[in-house]
Amino acid sequence: MTPFVLGRDPLADLPVEGPAYDRSAVTAGFVHVGVGGFHRAHQAVYADRMLAAGHLAWGICGVGTLPGDRAMRDVLRDQDGLFTVVERHPDGRSVPRVVGSVVEHLHAPDDPEAVVARMAAPTTHVVSLTITEGGYAVDPRTGAFTPTEPALLLDLQPGAPPSSVFGLVTAALARRRAQGLAPFTVLSCDNVPRNGEIAREAFSSFAALVDPDLGTWVREHVAFPSSMVDRITPATTDEDRARLRDEHGVQDAWPVVCEPWLQWVLQDTWAAGRPPLADVGVQLVDDVHPYELMKLRLLNAGHQALGYLGYLSGARSTDEALADPDLAAFVLDYMVEEATPTLLPVPGIDLDAYRRTLLERFANPAVRDTLARLCAESSDRITTFLLPVVRDQLARGGPVTRSALVCAAWARYAEGRDEQGAPIVVVDRLLEQVRAAAAGQRDDPTSFLRLPGVFDDLVRETRFVRAFTAQLRALHEHGARTTVRGLVAGRPHPDEGQS
């Protein structure tokens, strides 16, 4: 059978579900910076639903700010913005849908003015972001905006064309202000606690460095809603492309594979134009914080609890790791004993059911999320997801043993070889510092805790340091499986002491 080729063949011949709306009538109410797999499996799906319901002012213009984003730009250009979202169910079912909500994609390094003009256009109501946990340049301890990335510093030079997301957004807001237009809403979709407040601090502070009056205007007039986003979305593989072609007859250069679960909890505050997201399943609330704490400290930190220990034990995917009953019990124990006591009450959520659902989602054999993906960029993820749990538990006198083992497993993983001696490809923006700290820890077991900008004050917390060093020693001497088994059975390493 000759496959249907996205971007070439007429949509009327599409062999799977796809856009039934007139895409030529769609305008881009959203400009989204950071079009990757997660955005396409999440926000783009909600936008597609709005378009299908007749709300044609809520298409998406994607923006890439990095050189590597050209690849996404080129694929979307060749496929007329179309791509396939393939939901993989635990029972083996594969449900594809072609999504048509991305109607334009701009690559900022090639034409920054086109990006600024699109953001500044009256038809743009929301600029949304997936720029990673570490992309906001806000110190997690002090809350201060501390720009150090070369692109940000370059954008602060007089007369420099904007190159970073901060420079682009600030230039567009300045243009709208000069033209007497209301500002657009800036919507963070990254896994950062109180991401709206963090975005407000980052963008208003950057704008103030460009123009103090503009900074004040941004802080006072731009809406920065917080949001909690959730859908497990592994990286696309050649096998995914082949399965879509062979099983469903669609040729797509860059489909996105994901789980069936889809959730978005969003603060209901807007600057100019309120998208009808509530009509398509988004939960609009006054306070997102309880939901984001739940998700960050259970799902995201649960991924960290699973990732390093699973990888060191020899597993390479989440479902493979959770086939070990001791590791599954450890992840659940972390959620119940250490993470959950630090949460706020979450309206409408049964936390017992939520935790059980998380383990079922992690164990979905059809998704086969890789442990390597979970272990990447740990200096940002551990800092954001897990260490706040440690600090809260220390403050309340609660247990930190399991969290300490996760941190020790990261330190062991960062040594760059697994327990069989095979090399580990460590991916981290602080790679050199992480490698150096891990290299010295067999002689100095606290060297990893002195990673700049990561553990900070925790290196002075005796109870946490004692637990961390004991668990690291156990990993070196006994390996991950034995260490986890002993902890689950209530037999932590004898040198650990009470925690």
Stockholm file with secondary structure:
# STOCKHOLM 1.0

chainA/1-499         MTPFVLGRDPLADLPVEGPAYDRSAVTAGFVHVGVGGFHRAHQAVYADRMLAAGHLAWGICGVGTLPGDRAMRDVLRDQDGLFTVVERHPDGRSVPRVVGSVVEHLHAPDDPEAVVARMAAPTTHVVSLTITEGGYAVDPRTGAFTPTEPALLLDLQPGAPPSSVFGLVTAALARRRAQGLAPFTVLSCDNVPRNGEIAREAFSSFAALVDPDLGTWVREHVAFPSSMVDRITPATTDEDRARLRDEHGVQDAWPVVCEPWLQWVLQDTWAAGRPPLADVGVQLVDDVHPYELMKLRLLNAGHQALGYLGYLSGARSTDEALADPDLAAFVLDYMVEEATPTLLPVPGIDLDAYRRTLLERFANPAVRDTLARLCAESSDRITTFLLPVVRDQLARGGPVTRSALVCAAWARYAEGRDEQGAPIVVVDRLLEQVRAAAAGQRDDPTSFLRLPGVFDDLVRETRFVRAFTAQLRALHEHGARTTVRGLVAGRPHPDEGQS
#=GR chainA/1-499 SS CCCEETTTSCGGGCSSBCCCSCGGGCCEEEEEECCSHHHHHTHHHHHHHHHHTTCTTCEEEEEECSGGGHHHHHHHHHTTTCEEEEEECTTSCEEEEEECCEEEEEETTTCHHHHHHHHHSTTCCEEEECCCTTTTCBCTTTCCBCCCSHHHHHHTSTTCCCCSHHHHHHHHHHHHHHTTCCCCEEEECSSCTTHHHHHHHHHHHHHHHHCHHHHHHHHHHSCCCCEEEECCCCCCCHHHHHHHHHHHCEECSSCEEECSCCEEEEECCCSSCCCCGGGGTCEEESCCHHHHHHIIIIIIHHHHHHHHHHHHTTCCBHHHHHTSHHHHHHHHHIIIIIIGGGCCCCTTCCHHHHHHHHHHHHTCTTTCCBHHHHHTTHHHHIIIIIHHHHHHHHHHTCCCHHHHHHHHHHHHHTTSBCTTSCBCCCCCTTHHHHHHHHHTTTTSTTGGGGCTTTTGGGGGCHHHHHHHHHHHHHHHHHCHHHHHHHHHTTCCCTTSCCC
#=GC SS_cons         CCCEETTTSCGGGCSSBCCCSCGGGCCEEEEEECCSHHHHHTHHHHHHHHHHTTCTTCEEEEEECSGGGHHHHHHHHHTTTCEEEEEECTTSCEEEEEECCEEEEEETTTCHHHHHHHHHSTTCCEEEECCCTTTTCBCTTTCCBCCCSHHHHHHTSTTCCCCSHHHHHHHHHHHHHHTTCCCCEEEECSSCTTHHHHHHHHHHHHHHHHCHHHHHHHHHHSCCCCEEEECCCCCCCHHHHHHHHHHHCEECSSCEEECSCCEEEEECCCSSCCCCGGGGTCEEESCCHHHHHHIIIIIIHHHHHHHHHHHHTTCCBHHHHHTSHHHHHHHHHIIIIIIGGGCCCCTTCCHHHHHHHHHHHHTCTTTCCBHHHHHTTHHHHIIIIIHHHHHHHHHHTCCCHHHHHHHHHHHHHTTSBCTTSCBCCCCCTTHHHHHHHHHTTTTSTTGGGGCTTTTGGGGGCHHHHHHHHHHHHHHHHHCHHHHHHHHHTTCCCTTSCCC
//
